Amino acid sequence: MICLGITALIFNARASSLSELEYLTESYPPYNYQERGELKGIAVDLLRAALARVGERLPRDKVQLLPWPRAYKMALAGPERVLFSTTRTQLREDSFHWVGPIIETRVVLLAMADSEINIKSIDELSNYSIGAIKDDIGEQLLLSFGVPAQRIKRANSAYSLLKMLDKGRIKLWAYEENVASWNIHNAGLDPSLFESVYTLQESGLYYAFSKDTDPELVNQLQLSIDEIKSEFIGDGHNLYEQIISKYR
């Protein structure tokens, strides 16, 4: 009887709505970031629109903006956490429930334009010092391709890696292309000084739910996002396209 009672309490404690889940994100503009204390970005606006569609809202106290390594570990551990924006890969596939895509994305290696680095195959990557954020898709891809761990220089922020590249402390920077461009612009640097020299992966950004989350909630968000993408609201455009165009 005691065991049955404990089981019932655990079951009843599960979130019954999307607004009860805990949401984790990082500074990853233009997809998710904070400006003047307000959380913004393509993924943030899409999430809010999807929740509104089912009569819910995204409570401020349910969203944490954290360094990626910490947020990633928290999402893996649960309980009932949603991490965004997360690149969906084969390595991560079984670690989460996935909703999306938020948008298609490209993870690249960036170099200084005057370095004249020309990479033709993955085997050449071991010849360079490459900057990446711990547990970010860039680091995970490099390791999966066999790049020695000692060739990867890790930092906690994109800004730190950008400065390392600019000052010659690393030769390459593994990161999502649009986010890298955003950081270069906001740092006041000339974008023409940097170039993408190799594509590590083309994929999609998603909302990654911890495995203990009720599949019905996962499905509810997926259906809501699908509807936002498919329904037109006039002039041949839909809400999804409006959200994306806002950040371009």
ZAVEX-459924 format. One record per residue (C-alpha): x, y, z negated; residue in three letters. Coordinates in steps of 0.5 Angstrom, whole numbers, plus 500, padded with zeros to 3 digits. Layout:
<loses>
{px X	py Y	pz Z	residu Ala}
...
</loses>
This chain:
<loses>
{px 500	py 500	pz 500	residu Met}
{px 506	py 505	pz 498	residu Ile}
{px 509	py 503	pz 505	residu Cys}
{px 503	py 505	pz 509	residu Leu}
{px 502	py 511	pz 505	residu Gly}
{px 509	py 514	pz 507	residu Ile}
{px 507	py 512	pz 514	residu Thr}
{px 501	py 516	pz 514	residu Ala}
{px 504	py 522	pz 511	residu Leu}
{px 510	py 521	pz 516	residu Ile}
{px 505	py 521	pz 522	residu Phe}
{px 501	py 526	pz 519	residu Asn}
{px 507	py 531	pz 519	residu Ala}
{px 508	py 531	pz 526	residu Arg}
{px 507	py 537	pz 530	residu Ala}
{px 500	py 537	pz 534	residu Ser}
{px 501	py 543	pz 538	residu Ser}
{px 507	py 546	pz 542	residu Leu}
{px 507	py 552	pz 538	residu Ser}
{px 509	py 548	pz 532	residu Glu}
{px 515	py 545	pz 535	residu Leu}
{px 522	py 549	pz 534	residu Glu}
{px 525	py 552	pz 540	residu Tyr}
{px 533	py 553	pz 540	residu Leu}
{px 536	py 557	pz 546	residu Thr}
{px 543	py 560	pz 547	residu Glu}
{px 545	py 567	pz 550	residu Ser}
{px 545	py 564	pz 558	residu Tyr}
{px 542	py 570	pz 562	residu Pro}
{px 538	py 571	pz 566	residu Pro}
{px 535	py 565	pz 564	residu Tyr}
{px 535	py 566	pz 556	residu Asn}
{px 538	py 572	pz 552	residu Tyr}
{px 537	py 577	pz 547	residu Gln}
{px 536	py 585	pz 549	residu Glu}
{px 535	py 590	pz 543	residu Arg}
{px 532	py 584	pz 539	residu Gly}
{px 528	py 582	pz 544	residu Glu}
{px 528	py 575	pz 547	residu Leu}
{px 528	py 575	pz 555	residu Lys}
{px 529	py 571	pz 561	residu Gly}
{px 526	py 567	pz 566	residu Ile}
{px 526	py 561	pz 561	residu Ala}
{px 523	py 565	pz 556	residu Val}
{px 518	py 568	pz 560	residu Asp}
{px 516	py 561	pz 563	residu Leu}
{px 515	py 558	pz 557	residu Leu}
{px 511	py 564	pz 554	residu Arg}
{px 506	py 563	pz 560	residu Ala}
{px 506	py 556	pz 560	residu Ala}
{px 504	py 556	pz 552	residu Leu}
{px 499	py 562	pz 554	residu Ala}
{px 495	py 557	pz 559	residu Arg}
{px 493	py 552	pz 553	residu Val}
{px 491	py 558	pz 548	residu Gly}
{px 498	py 558	pz 544	residu Glu}
{px 503	py 563	pz 543	residu Arg}
{px 511	py 562	pz 542	residu Leu}
{px 512	py 564	pz 535	residu Pro}
{px 518	py 568	pz 533	residu Arg}
{px 520	py 564	pz 527	residu Asp}
{px 520	py 558	pz 531	residu Lys}
{px 525	py 560	pz 536	residu Val}
{px 533	py 560	pz 534	residu Gln}
{px 538	py 564	pz 539	residu Leu}
{px 544	py 560	pz 537	residu Leu}
{px 551	py 558	pz 540	residu Pro}
{px 550	py 552	pz 545	residu Trp}
{px 554	py 547	pz 541	residu Pro}
{px 550	py 548	pz 535	residu Arg}
{px 544	py 548	pz 538	residu Ala}
{px 545	py 542	pz 542	residu Tyr}
{px 547	py 538	pz 536	residu Lys}
{px 541	py 540	pz 533	residu Met}
{px 536	py 538	pz 539	residu Ala}
{px 539	py 531	pz 539	residu Leu}
{px 538	py 530	pz 532	residu Ala}
{px 531	py 533	pz 532	residu Gly}
{px 526	py 533	pz 529	residu Pro}
{px 521	py 536	pz 534	residu Glu}
{px 526	py 541	pz 537	residu Arg}
{px 526	py 544	pz 544	residu Val}
{px 533	py 546	pz 547	residu Leu}
{px 533	py 551	pz 553	residu Phe}
{px 535	py 552	pz 558	residu Ser}
{px 539	py 545	pz 559	residu Thr}
{px 542	py 542	pz 565	residu Thr}
{px 539	py 535	pz 567	residu Arg}
{px 544	py 530	pz 568	residu Thr}
{px 545	py 523	pz 568	residu Gln}
{px 549	py 523	pz 562	residu Leu}
{px 544	py 527	pz 558	residu Arg}
{px 538	py 523	pz 561	residu Glu}
{px 536	py 518	pz 556	residu Asp}
{px 538	py 523	pz 550	residu Ser}
{px 531	py 528	pz 551	residu Phe}
{px 524	py 528	pz 554	residu His}
{px 525	py 533	pz 560	residu Trp}
{px 520	py 538	pz 562	residu Val}
{px 521	py 543	pz 568	residu Gly}
{px 525	py 544	pz 572	residu Pro}
{px 525	py 551	pz 570	residu Ile}
{px 529	py 553	pz 576	residu Ile}
{px 535	py 550	pz 581	residu Glu}
{px 542	py 551	pz 579	residu Thr}
{px 549	py 550	pz 581	residu Arg}
{px 555	py 549	pz 576	residu Val}
{px 561	py 551	pz 579	residu Val}
{px 569	py 553	pz 578	residu Leu}
{px 570	py 560	pz 578	residu Leu}
{px 577	py 563	pz 580	residu Ala}
{px 581	py 570	pz 580	residu Met}
{px 580	py 571	pz 588	residu Ala}
{px 587	py 573	pz 589	residu Asp}
{px 589	py 566	pz 586	residu Ser}
{px 588	py 563	pz 593	residu Glu}
{px 586	py 557	pz 589	residu Ile}
{px 583	py 552	pz 594	residu Asn}
{px 580	py 545	pz 591	residu Ile}
{px 578	py 540	pz 596	residu Lys}
{px 577	py 534	pz 591	residu Ser}
{px 576	py 532	pz 584	residu Ile}
{px 582	py 529	pz 584	residu Asp}
{px 586	py 536	pz 584	residu Glu}
{px 582	py 539	pz 578	residu Leu}
{px 587	py 536	pz 573	residu Ser}
{px 592	py 540	pz 576	residu Asn}
{px 589	py 546	pz 573	residu Tyr}
{px 587	py 549	pz 566	residu Ser}
{px 580	py 550	pz 566	residu Ile}
{px 576	py 554	pz 561	residu Gly}
{px 569	py 551	pz 558	residu Ala}
{px 564	py 551	pz 553	residu Ile}
{px 564	py 545	pz 548	residu Lys}
{px 558	py 541	pz 550	residu Asp}
{px 556	py 545	pz 555	residu Asp}
{px 554	py 542	pz 562	residu Ile}
{px 561	py 544	pz 565	residu Gly}
{px 565	py 541	pz 560	residu Glu}
{px 561	py 534	pz 560	residu Gln}
{px 562	py 534	pz 568	residu Leu}
{px 569	py 535	pz 567	residu Leu}
{px 570	py 530	pz 563	residu Leu}
{px 566	py 525	pz 567	residu Ser}
{px 570	py 527	pz 573	residu Phe}
{px 576	py 524	pz 569	residu Gly}
{px 579	py 531	pz 568	residu Val}
{px 584	py 530	pz 562	residu Pro}
{px 581	py 533	pz 555	residu Ala}
{px 588	py 537	pz 554	residu Gln}
{px 587	py 541	pz 561	residu Arg}
{px 580	py 543	pz 558	residu Ile}
{px 581	py 550	pz 554	residu Lys}
{px 574	py 551	pz 550	residu Arg}
{px 571	py 557	pz 547	residu Ala}
{px 564	py 559	pz 544	residu Asn}
{px 562	py 564	pz 549	residu Ser}
{px 562	py 565	pz 556	residu Ala}
{px 565	py 572	pz 555	residu Tyr}
{px 571	py 569	pz 551	residu Ser}
{px 572	py 565	pz 557	residu Leu}
{px 571	py 570	pz 562	residu Leu}
{px 577	py 574	pz 559	residu Lys}
{px 581	py 568	pz 559	residu Met}
{px 580	py 568	pz 566	residu Leu}
{px 581	py 575	pz 567	residu Asp}
{px 588	py 575	pz 563	residu Lys}
{px 591	py 569	pz 566	residu Gly}
{px 590	py 564	pz 560	residu Arg}
{px 586	py 559	pz 564	residu Ile}
{px 586	py 558	pz 572	residu Lys}
{px 579	py 556	pz 573	residu Leu}
{px 572	py 557	pz 569	residu Trp}
{px 567	py 552	pz 569	residu Ala}
{px 560	py 555	pz 568	residu Tyr}
{px 553	py 556	pz 572	residu Glu}
{px 554	py 561	pz 577	residu Glu}
{px 548	py 566	pz 576	residu Asn}
{px 550	py 566	pz 569	residu Val}
{px 557	py 567	pz 570	residu Ala}
{px 555	py 573	pz 575	residu Ser}
{px 551	py 576	pz 570	residu Trp}
{px 557	py 576	pz 565	residu Asn}
{px 562	py 579	pz 570	residu Ile}
{px 557	py 585	pz 571	residu His}
{px 556	py 586	pz 564	residu Asn}
{px 563	py 586	pz 562	residu Ala}
{px 564	py 592	pz 567	residu Gly}
{px 569	py 588	pz 571	residu Leu}
{px 569	py 588	pz 579	residu Asp}
{px 565	py 582	pz 582	residu Pro}
{px 569	py 581	pz 588	residu Ser}
{px 575	py 580	pz 583	residu Leu}
{px 572	py 573	pz 582	residu Phe}
{px 570	py 567	pz 587	residu Glu}
{px 567	py 560	pz 586	residu Ser}
{px 572	py 555	pz 589	residu Val}
{px 568	py 549	pz 587	residu Tyr}
{px 561	py 546	pz 586	residu Thr}
{px 561	py 541	pz 580	residu Leu}
{px 554	py 540	pz 581	residu Gln}
{px 547	py 542	pz 583	residu Glu}
{px 542	py 540	pz 579	residu Ser}
{px 536	py 544	pz 575	residu Gly}
{px 535	py 547	pz 568	residu Leu}
{px 530	py 544	pz 564	residu Tyr}
{px 526	py 544	pz 557	residu Tyr}
{px 529	py 538	pz 553	residu Ala}
{px 525	py 536	pz 548	residu Phe}
{px 528	py 531	pz 542	residu Ser}
{px 526	py 524	pz 543	residu Lys}
{px 522	py 524	pz 537	residu Asp}
{px 517	py 529	pz 540	residu Thr}
{px 510	py 527	pz 541	residu Asp}
{px 510	py 525	pz 549	residu Pro}
{px 503	py 528	pz 549	residu Glu}
{px 506	py 535	pz 548	residu Leu}
{px 511	py 534	pz 553	residu Val}
{px 506	py 532	pz 558	residu Asn}
{px 502	py 538	pz 556	residu Gln}
{px 508	py 543	pz 557	residu Leu}
{px 509	py 540	pz 564	residu Gln}
{px 502	py 540	pz 567	residu Leu}
{px 502	py 547	pz 565	residu Ser}
{px 508	py 549	pz 568	residu Ile}
{px 506	py 545	pz 574	residu Asp}
{px 500	py 549	pz 575	residu Glu}
{px 503	py 556	pz 574	residu Ile}
{px 508	py 554	pz 580	residu Lys}
{px 502	py 552	pz 584	residu Ser}
{px 497	py 557	pz 583	residu Glu}
{px 497	py 563	pz 587	residu Phe}
{px 495	py 570	pz 584	residu Ile}
{px 494	py 574	pz 590	residu Gly}
{px 499	py 577	pz 596	residu Asp}
{px 501	py 570	pz 597	residu Gly}
{px 505	py 570	pz 590	residu His}
{px 504	py 566	pz 584	residu Asn}
{px 506	py 568	pz 577	residu Leu}
{px 512	py 563	pz 577	residu Tyr}
{px 515	py 567	pz 583	residu Glu}
{px 514	py 574	pz 579	residu Gln}
{px 517	py 571	pz 573	residu Ile}
{px 524	py 570	pz 577	residu Ile}
{px 523	py 576	pz 581	residu Ser}
{px 523	py 580	pz 575	residu Lys}
{px 530	py 578	pz 573	residu Tyr}
{px 533	py 579	pz 580	residu Arg}
</loses>
